[in-house]
Amino acid sequence: MIRLLIGAVIGAVAGGLLGYYGQCTSGMCPLTSNPWIGALVGSFMGAMVAATTGQPGQG
């Protein structure tokens, strides 16, 4: 559970930064349209990556 939370936070920070510094103003690219949408999409993507990566030692 904590791994999902950490992944979501890292994704939200990365998505927020991409949204802040991104150049897409049309709204067609959700990750870089604005910082809030970027953080939302990034947190979802970070949680999904954290959920699908396996822990060492589990088979």
Backbone as XML, in Angstrom:
<?xml version="1.0"?>
<chain id="A" units="angstrom">
  <residue number="1" name="MET">
    <atom name="N" x="0.826" y="-1.198" z="0.000"/>
    <atom name="CA" x="0.000" y="0.000" z="0.000"/>
    <atom name="C" x="0.865" y="1.254" z="0.000"/>
  </residue>
  <residue number="2" name="ILE">
    <atom name="N" x="1.916" y="1.241" z="0.808"/>
    <atom name="CA" x="2.788" y="2.413" z="0.868"/>
    <atom name="C" x="3.525" y="2.601" z="-0.453"/>
  </residue>
  <residue number="3" name="ARG">
    <atom name="N" x="3.784" y="1.490" z="-1.154"/>
    <atom name="CA" x="4.469" y="1.574" z="-2.446"/>
    <atom name="C" x="3.589" y="2.291" z="-3.467"/>
  </residue>
  <residue number="4" name="LEU">
    <atom name="N" x="2.280" y="2.044" z="-3.442"/>
    <atom name="CA" x="1.358" y="2.740" z="-4.335"/>
    <atom name="C" x="1.305" y="4.230" z="-4.032"/>
  </residue>
  <residue number="5" name="LEU">
    <atom name="N" x="1.312" y="4.568" z="-2.753"/>
    <atom name="CA" x="1.275" y="5.963" z="-2.356"/>
    <atom name="C" x="2.536" y="6.695" z="-2.794"/>
  </residue>
  <residue number="6" name="ILE">
    <atom name="N" x="3.680" y="6.068" z="-2.604"/>
    <atom name="CA" x="4.944" y="6.680" z="-3.023"/>
    <atom name="C" x="4.975" y="6.850" z="-4.534"/>
  </residue>
  <residue number="7" name="GLY">
    <atom name="N" x="4.535" y="5.836" z="-5.263"/>
    <atom name="CA" x="4.482" y="5.937" z="-6.719"/>
    <atom name="C" x="3.560" y="7.045" z="-7.185"/>
  </residue>
  <residue number="8" name="ALA">
    <atom name="N" x="2.415" y="7.184" z="-6.516"/>
    <atom name="CA" x="1.472" y="8.234" z="-6.883"/>
    <atom name="C" x="2.037" y="9.619" z="-6.600"/>
  </residue>
  <residue number="9" name="VAL">
    <atom name="N" x="2.744" y="9.767" z="-5.488"/>
    <atom name="CA" x="3.328" y="11.067" z="-5.149"/>
    <atom name="C" x="4.431" y="11.428" z="-6.137"/>
  </residue>
  <residue number="10" name="ILE">
    <atom name="N" x="5.288" y="10.474" z="-6.451"/>
    <atom name="CA" x="6.360" y="10.736" z="-7.419"/>
    <atom name="C" x="5.762" y="11.082" z="-8.788"/>
  </residue>
  <residue number="11" name="GLY">
    <atom name="N" x="4.752" y="10.346" z="-9.192"/>
    <atom name="CA" x="4.087" y="10.634" z="-10.457"/>
    <atom name="C" x="3.404" y="11.994" z="-10.473"/>
  </residue>
  <residue number="12" name="ALA">
    <atom name="N" x="2.802" y="12.370" z="-9.350"/>
    <atom name="CA" x="2.132" y="13.670" z="-9.267"/>
    <atom name="C" x="3.135" y="14.809" z="-9.368"/>
  </residue>
  <residue number="13" name="VAL">
    <atom name="N" x="4.268" y="14.661" z="-8.720"/>
    <atom name="CA" x="5.300" y="15.692" z="-8.790"/>
    <atom name="C" x="5.844" y="15.801" z="-10.210"/>
  </residue>
  <residue number="14" name="ALA">
    <atom name="N" x="6.152" y="14.660" z="-10.814"/>
    <atom name="CA" x="6.672" y="14.671" z="-12.185"/>
    <atom name="C" x="5.631" y="15.224" z="-13.151"/>
  </residue>
  <residue number="15" name="GLY">
    <atom name="N" x="4.391" y="14.810" z="-13.036"/>
    <atom name="CA" x="3.334" y="15.308" z="-13.911"/>
    <atom name="C" x="3.064" y="16.790" z="-13.711"/>
  </residue>
  <residue number="16" name="GLY">
    <atom name="N" x="3.127" y="17.239" z="-12.474"/>
    <atom name="CA" x="2.941" y="18.661" z="-12.207"/>
    <atom name="C" x="4.042" y="19.509" z="-12.807"/>
  </residue>
  <residue number="17" name="LEU">
    <atom name="N" x="5.272" y="19.017" z="-12.709"/>
    <atom name="CA" x="6.389" y="19.741" z="-13.321"/>
    <atom name="C" x="6.278" y="19.752" z="-14.842"/>
  </residue>
  <residue number="18" name="LEU">
    <atom name="N" x="5.892" y="18.607" z="-15.414"/>
    <atom name="CA" x="5.694" y="18.573" z="-16.866"/>
    <atom name="C" x="4.560" y="19.499" z="-17.287"/>
  </residue>
  <residue number="19" name="GLY">
    <atom name="N" x="3.508" y="19.555" z="-16.502"/>
    <atom name="CA" x="2.404" y="20.449" z="-16.814"/>
    <atom name="C" x="2.785" y="21.909" z="-16.678"/>
  </residue>
  <residue number="20" name="TYR">
    <atom name="N" x="3.666" y="22.210" z="-15.719"/>
    <atom name="CA" x="4.079" y="23.598" z="-15.513"/>
    <atom name="C" x="5.011" y="24.076" z="-16.620"/>
  </residue>
  <residue number="21" name="TYR">
    <atom name="N" x="5.943" y="23.225" z="-16.998"/>
    <atom name="CA" x="6.929" y="23.604" z="-17.999"/>
    <atom name="C" x="6.562" y="23.142" z="-19.408"/>
  </residue>
  <residue number="22" name="GLY">
    <atom name="N" x="5.461" y="22.433" z="-19.573"/>
    <atom name="CA" x="5.056" y="21.924" z="-20.887"/>
    <atom name="C" x="4.600" y="23.039" z="-21.810"/>
  </residue>
  <residue number="23" name="GLN">
    <atom name="N" x="4.605" y="22.753" z="-23.084"/>
    <atom name="CA" x="4.272" y="23.763" z="-24.076"/>
    <atom name="C" x="2.907" y="23.548" z="-24.715"/>
  </residue>
  <residue number="24" name="CYS">
    <atom name="N" x="2.162" y="22.551" z="-24.315"/>
    <atom name="CA" x="0.866" y="22.263" z="-24.939"/>
    <atom name="C" x="-0.200" y="23.167" z="-24.330"/>
  </residue>
  <residue number="25" name="THR">
    <atom name="N" x="-0.767" y="24.036" z="-25.124"/>
    <atom name="CA" x="-1.816" y="24.917" z="-24.634"/>
    <atom name="C" x="-3.171" y="24.595" z="-25.245"/>
  </residue>
  <residue number="26" name="SER">
    <atom name="N" x="-3.223" y="23.629" z="-26.156"/>
    <atom name="CA" x="-4.492" y="23.301" z="-26.803"/>
    <atom name="C" x="-5.378" y="22.424" z="-25.931"/>
  </residue>
  <residue number="27" name="GLY">
    <atom name="N" x="-4.803" y="21.749" z="-24.941"/>
    <atom name="CA" x="-5.570" y="20.852" z="-24.094"/>
    <atom name="C" x="-5.660" y="19.441" z="-24.629"/>
  </residue>
  <residue number="28" name="MET">
    <atom name="N" x="-5.047" y="19.181" z="-25.761"/>
    <atom name="CA" x="-5.113" y="17.850" z="-26.368"/>
    <atom name="C" x="-4.135" y="16.875" z="-25.728"/>
  </residue>
  <residue number="29" name="CYS">
    <atom name="N" x="-3.115" y="17.354" z="-25.073"/>
    <atom name="CA" x="-2.172" y="16.468" z="-24.403"/>
    <atom name="C" x="-2.354" y="16.648" z="-22.889"/>
  </residue>
  <residue number="30" name="PRO">
    <atom name="N" x="-3.016" y="15.722" z="-22.218"/>
    <atom name="CA" x="-3.421" y="15.936" z="-20.831"/>
    <atom name="C" x="-2.265" y="16.057" z="-19.843"/>
  </residue>
  <residue number="31" name="LEU">
    <atom name="N" x="-1.123" y="15.453" z="-20.154"/>
    <atom name="CA" x="-0.023" y="15.504" z="-19.189"/>
    <atom name="C" x="0.620" y="16.876" z="-19.129"/>
  </residue>
  <residue number="32" name="THR">
    <atom name="N" x="0.594" y="17.622" z="-20.222"/>
    <atom name="CA" x="1.260" y="18.920" z="-20.224"/>
    <atom name="C" x="0.307" y="20.089" z="-20.450"/>
  </residue>
  <residue number="33" name="SER">
    <atom name="N" x="-0.996" y="19.891" z="-20.323"/>
    <atom name="CA" x="-1.918" y="20.996" z="-20.566"/>
    <atom name="C" x="-1.872" y="22.030" z="-19.437"/>
  </residue>
  <residue number="34" name="ASN">
    <atom name="N" x="-1.848" y="21.592" z="-18.187"/>
    <atom name="CA" x="-1.645" y="22.491" z="-17.049"/>
    <atom name="C" x="-1.125" y="21.669" z="-15.866"/>
  </residue>
  <residue number="35" name="PRO">
    <atom name="N" x="-0.595" y="22.322" z="-14.837"/>
    <atom name="CA" x="0.016" y="21.569" z="-13.726"/>
    <atom name="C" x="-0.947" y="20.669" z="-12.968"/>
  </residue>
  <residue number="36" name="TRP">
    <atom name="N" x="-2.201" y="21.087" z="-12.805"/>
    <atom name="CA" x="-3.143" y="20.277" z="-12.026"/>
    <atom name="C" x="-3.529" y="19.001" z="-12.754"/>
  </residue>
  <residue number="37" name="ILE">
    <atom name="N" x="-3.795" y="19.112" z="-14.039"/>
    <atom name="CA" x="-4.122" y="17.924" z="-14.820"/>
    <atom name="C" x="-2.895" y="17.029" z="-14.944"/>
  </residue>
  <residue number="38" name="GLY">
    <atom name="N" x="-1.726" y="17.639" z="-15.115"/>
    <atom name="CA" x="-0.485" y="16.866" z="-15.186"/>
    <atom name="C" x="-0.234" y="16.083" z="-13.908"/>
  </residue>
  <residue number="39" name="ALA">
    <atom name="N" x="-0.502" y="16.707" z="-12.757"/>
    <atom name="CA" x="-0.321" y="16.019" z="-11.486"/>
    <atom name="C" x="-1.323" y="14.882" z="-11.323"/>
  </residue>
  <residue number="40" name="LEU">
    <atom name="N" x="-2.550" y="15.096" z="-11.768"/>
    <atom name="CA" x="-3.567" y="14.048" z="-11.673"/>
    <atom name="C" x="-3.215" y="12.857" z="-12.559"/>
  </residue>
  <residue number="41" name="VAL">
    <atom name="N" x="-2.872" y="13.125" z="-13.805"/>
    <atom name="CA" x="-2.504" y="12.050" z="-14.725"/>
    <atom name="C" x="-1.210" y="11.380" z="-14.267"/>
  </residue>
  <residue number="42" name="GLY">
    <atom name="N" x="-0.253" y="12.172" z="-13.813"/>
    <atom name="CA" x="1.012" y="11.622" z="-13.338"/>
    <atom name="C" x="0.849" y="10.742" z="-12.107"/>
  </residue>
  <residue number="43" name="SER">
    <atom name="N" x="-0.039" y="11.125" z="-11.197"/>
    <atom name="CA" x="-0.243" y="10.297" z="-10.005"/>
    <atom name="C" x="-0.889" y="8.965" z="-10.373"/>
  </residue>
  <residue number="44" name="PHE">
    <atom name="N" x="-1.820" y="8.985" z="-11.327"/>
    <atom name="CA" x="-2.428" y="7.741" z="-11.783"/>
    <atom name="C" x="-1.380" y="6.850" z="-12.453"/>
  </residue>
  <residue number="45" name="MET">
    <atom name="N" x="-0.559" y="7.444" z="-13.304"/>
    <atom name="CA" x="0.475" y="6.662" z="-13.991"/>
    <atom name="C" x="1.513" y="6.126" z="-12.999"/>
  </residue>
  <residue number="46" name="GLY">
    <atom name="N" x="1.895" y="6.931" z="-12.027"/>
    <atom name="CA" x="2.851" y="6.484" z="-11.024"/>
    <atom name="C" x="2.312" y="5.342" z="-10.175"/>
  </residue>
  <residue number="47" name="ALA">
    <atom name="N" x="1.039" y="5.416" z="-9.808"/>
    <atom name="CA" x="0.424" y="4.338" z="-9.037"/>
    <atom name="C" x="0.338" y="3.056" z="-9.861"/>
  </residue>
  <residue number="48" name="MET">
    <atom name="N" x="0.036" y="3.189" z="-11.143"/>
    <atom name="CA" x="-0.047" y="2.006" z="-12.005"/>
    <atom name="C" x="1.323" y="1.356" z="-12.187"/>
  </residue>
  <residue number="49" name="VAL">
    <atom name="N" x="2.363" y="2.152" z="-12.347"/>
    <atom name="CA" x="3.714" y="1.600" z="-12.465"/>
    <atom name="C" x="4.108" y="0.914" z="-11.164"/>
  </residue>
  <residue number="50" name="ALA">
    <atom name="N" x="3.802" y="1.538" z="-10.037"/>
    <atom name="CA" x="4.137" y="0.939" z="-8.743"/>
    <atom name="C" x="3.370" y="-0.359" z="-8.517"/>
  </residue>
  <residue number="51" name="ALA">
    <atom name="N" x="2.147" y="-0.434" z="-9.017"/>
    <atom name="CA" x="1.341" y="-1.639" z="-8.824"/>
    <atom name="C" x="1.810" y="-2.792" z="-9.702"/>
  </residue>
  <residue number="52" name="THR">
    <atom name="N" x="2.345" y="-2.481" z="-10.864"/>
    <atom name="CA" x="2.728" y="-3.543" z="-11.789"/>
    <atom name="C" x="4.164" y="-4.007" z="-11.636"/>
  </residue>
  <residue number="53" name="THR">
    <atom name="N" x="4.983" y="-3.266" z="-10.934"/>
    <atom name="CA" x="6.355" y="-3.725" z="-10.716"/>
    <atom name="C" x="6.375" y="-4.685" z="-9.537"/>
  </residue>
  <residue number="54" name="GLY">
    <atom name="N" x="7.048" y="-5.777" z="-9.717"/>
    <atom name="CA" x="7.102" y="-6.787" z="-8.676"/>
    <atom name="C" x="8.151" y="-6.494" z="-7.626"/>
  </residue>
  <residue number="55" name="GLN">
    <atom name="N" x="7.932" y="-7.027" z="-6.447"/>
    <atom name="CA" x="8.915" y="-6.883" z="-5.380"/>
    <atom name="C" x="9.922" y="-8.010" z="-5.496"/>
  </residue>
  <residue number="56" name="PRO">
    <atom name="N" x="11.196" y="-7.746" z="-5.181"/>
    <atom name="CA" x="12.181" y="-8.815" z="-5.197"/>
    <atom name="C" x="11.857" y="-9.905" z="-4.173"/>
  </residue>
  <residue number="57" name="GLY">
    <atom name="N" x="12.017" y="-11.129" z="-4.563"/>
    <atom name="CA" x="11.781" y="-12.239" z="-3.654"/>
    <atom name="C" x="10.396" y="-12.830" z="-3.742"/>
  </residue>
  <residue number="58" name="GLN">
    <atom name="N" x="9.503" y="-12.194" z="-4.487"/>
    <atom name="CA" x="8.164" y="-12.760" z="-4.648"/>
    <atom name="C" x="8.075" y="-13.367" z="-6.034"/>
  </residue>
  <residue number="59" name="GLY">
    <atom name="N" x="7.577" y="-14.556" z="-6.111"/>
    <atom name="CA" x="7.560" y="-15.228" z="-7.388"/>
    <atom name="C" x="6.217" y="-15.451" z="-7.881"/>
  </residue>
</chain>
